[in-house]
Amino acid sequence: MQGQSLKGQVAVVTGASSGLGVRFAHLLADAGASVALMARRTDRLDAVVAEISAKGGTAKAFSLDIADAHAIAPALDAAQAALGPISILVNNAGVAAEGRALDISIEDYDAGFAVNARGVFFAAREAARRMIDSGLADKGLCRIVNIASIAGSVVLPGVPVYCATKAAVISMTKRS
């Protein structure tokens, strides 16, 4: 994004409370976008908002457990009400259940797919609806970035559910 201005655009970053989500939020804000930070751990989001604000950027925190598909639309609506029409979604939230396939619980399996696959699908769908409704998509100003992993293409030992969910993300992101 170096050299590219995102001034006037609104970006949503899921899983923005740590790791890559924090980095993506900073990069987007540094490029001029107003950033809606979304995650379950809102206490961590406040620190990221403060860091971005201290650099002169605009960021707001929104609570979202992406595993709750019914919570996605209201969170995006709140972000739009606070910052304006969404033009960028970085679908970054993710979890990894570690262990051998023989030892993964049904709950960990379901949680992995709820966050890493189902959450990505419904967040992209809801963001796309808002991008189309605002007219920004027709102008070619919108982007949805789904964060996958090499684990979606290569089997990595100890994270079978994570690999399967990231393969799903890769598949749903490809153009048909």
C-alpha positions in Angstrom: 0.0 0.0 0.0 3.0 2.2 0.0 2.3 5.3 -2.0 -1.4 4.5 -2.4 -3.8 6.8 -0.7 -6.9 5.4 0.9 -8.1 8.8 2.1 -11.9 8.9 2.4 -12.2 5.2 2.4 -13.5 3.1 5.3 -11.8 -0.2 6.1 -13.1 -3.0 8.4 -10.5 -5.4 9.9 -11.8 -8.5 11.7 -9.5 -10.1 14.2 -8.0 -6.7 14.8 -7.0 -7.3 18.5 -3.7 -8.9 17.8 -1.1 -10.1 15.3 -1.8 -9.5 11.6 -5.0 -7.7 12.3 -3.2 -5.0 14.3 -0.7 -4.7 11.5 -3.4 -4.5 8.8 -5.2 -1.8 10.8 -2.1 0.3 11.1 -1.2 0.0 7.4 -4.7 1.0 6.3 -4.8 3.9 8.7 -1.3 5.0 7.6 -2.6 5.0 4.0 -5.4 7.4 5.1 -8.4 5.0 5.6 -10.7 5.3 8.6 -10.5 1.9 10.2 -13.2 -0.1 12.0 -11.4 -2.5 14.3 -13.5 -5.6 15.1 -12.8 -8.4 17.5 -14.1 -10.3 20.6 -11.3 -8.9 22.8 -12.4 -5.3 22.8 -10.1 -4.3 25.6 -7.2 -4.9 23.2 -8.9 -2.9 20.5 -8.9 0.2 22.6 -5.1 0.2 22.7 -4.9 -0.2 18.9 -7.4 2.7 18.5 -5.1 4.8 20.8 -2.0 3.9 18.8 -3.7 4.9 15.4 -5.1 8.1 16.9 -1.8 9.1 18.3 -0.4 8.9 14.7 -3.2 11.1 13.4 -5.3 8.3 12.0 -9.0 7.5 12.5 -10.0 4.2 14.1 -13.0 3.0 16.1 -13.5 -0.3 18.0 -16.5 -2.6 17.6 -17.2 -5.8 19.4 -17.7 -8.8 17.1 -17.4 -12.5 17.6 -17.3 -13.5 14.0 -18.4 -17.0 15.0 -21.8 -15.5 15.6 -23.0 -15.0 12.0 -26.1 -13.1 13.2 -23.8 -10.5 14.9 -21.9 -9.6 11.7 -24.5 -7.4 10.0 -25.2 -5.3 13.1 -21.4 -4.8 13.6 -21.0 -3.6 10.0 -24.0 -1.3 10.3 -22.5 0.2 13.5 -19.2 0.8 11.7 -20.9 2.4 8.7 -23.0 4.7 11.1 -19.8 5.8 12.8 -17.3 6.0 9.9 -19.3 6.0 6.6 -19.7 3.5 3.8 -17.4 0.5 3.9 -15.1 0.1 0.9 -12.6 -2.4 2.3 -13.0 -5.5 4.3 -10.0 -7.4 5.6 -11.4 -10.7 6.8 -8.6 -11.7 9.2 -10.2 -13.3 12.3 -9.0 -16.8 12.8 -8.5 -19.5 15.4 -6.5 -22.7 15.4 -7.2 -25.9 17.3 -4.0 -27.7 17.7 -3.5 -31.4 18.1 -3.8 -34.7 16.3 -7.0 -35.3 14.3 -7.7 -38.1 16.7 -7.7 -35.7 19.6 -9.6 -32.7 18.3 -12.9 -32.2 20.1 -16.2 -31.7 18.3 -16.4 -28.3 19.9 -12.9 -27.2 18.7 -13.7 -28.5 15.2 -17.0 -26.5 15.1 -15.3 -23.4 16.6 -12.6 -23.5 13.9 -15.1 -23.7 11.1 -17.4 -21.1 12.7 -14.7 -18.5 12.8 -12.3 -19.4 9.9 -14.8 -20.4 7.2 -18.4 -19.5 8.1 -17.4 -16.2 9.6 -15.3 -15.3 6.6 -18.2 -16.2 4.2 -20.9 -14.2 6.0 -18.6 -11.2 6.7 -17.7 -11.0 3.0 -21.4 -11.4 2.0 -22.6 -8.7 4.4 -19.7 -6.3 3.5 -20.4 -6.9 -0.2 -24.1 -6.0 0.3 -23.2 -2.7 1.9 -20.6 -2.0 -0.8 -23.1 -2.6 -3.5 -25.9 -0.6 -1.8 -23.6 2.4 -1.3 -22.7 2.5 -5.0 -19.0 2.3 -4.2 -18.7 -1.2 -5.7 -20.1 0.0 -9.1 -17.3 2.6 -9.0 -14.6 -0.1 -8.5 -13.6 1.4 -5.2 -14.2 -1.7 -3.0 -12.1 -4.6 -2.0 -12.6 -7.7 0.1 -9.5 -9.4 1.3 -9.9 -12.9 2.8 -6.8 -13.9 4.8 -6.0 -17.6 4.2 -2.7 -19.4 4.8 -0.3 -21.7 3.2 -1.9 -24.2 5.5 -4.9 -24.2 3.1 -2.7 -25.6 0.4 -0.2 -27.8 2.3 -1.1 -30.1 5.1 0.7 -29.0 8.3 1.0 -31.5 11.1 -0.8 -30.7 14.3 -3.4 -28.3 12.8 -5.8 -30.4 10.7 -8.9 -28.3 11.3 -7.0 -25.0 10.6 -5.7 -26.5 7.3 -9.2 -27.5 6.3 -10.7 -24.1 7.2 -8.1 -22.2 5.3 -8.6 -24.5 2.3 -12.3 -23.5 2.4 -11.3 -19.8 2.5 -9.1 -20.2 -0.5 -11.9 -22.0 -2.4 -14.5 -19.5 -1.6 -12.2 -16.6 -2.5 -11.4 -17.8 -6.0 -13.4 -16.3 -8.8 -15.7 -18.7 -10.5 
